[in-house]
Amino acid sequence: MNILKNFEAVFVVALGVAVAACGTGSDSSMAAASAPQAMVATPSTMAVVTVSAKRMSAVEKQRSLEDERRLAKQGSAAGSRI
């Protein structure tokens, strides 16, 4: 019963231990997650993103919107039955 009374304190301590355990990992994992130097924007260079997809026609956009609306209605109808 004491754990239930002090559940918040137990949670905070467990969270602190988890954060401390993550912080003690090797630095090589952090180096792998960082972006290569060539991709980082600096004041003298600008990061460029190239999108190689064709634009949707007006008919394709309309179909896409209709599909999204139909799926949204089906999702909200399913959620209201629960």
Secondary structure as UniProt FT lines:
FT   HELIX           2..5
FT   HELIX           7..23
FT   HELIX           28..33
FT   HELIX           37..39
FT   HELIX           58..81
//
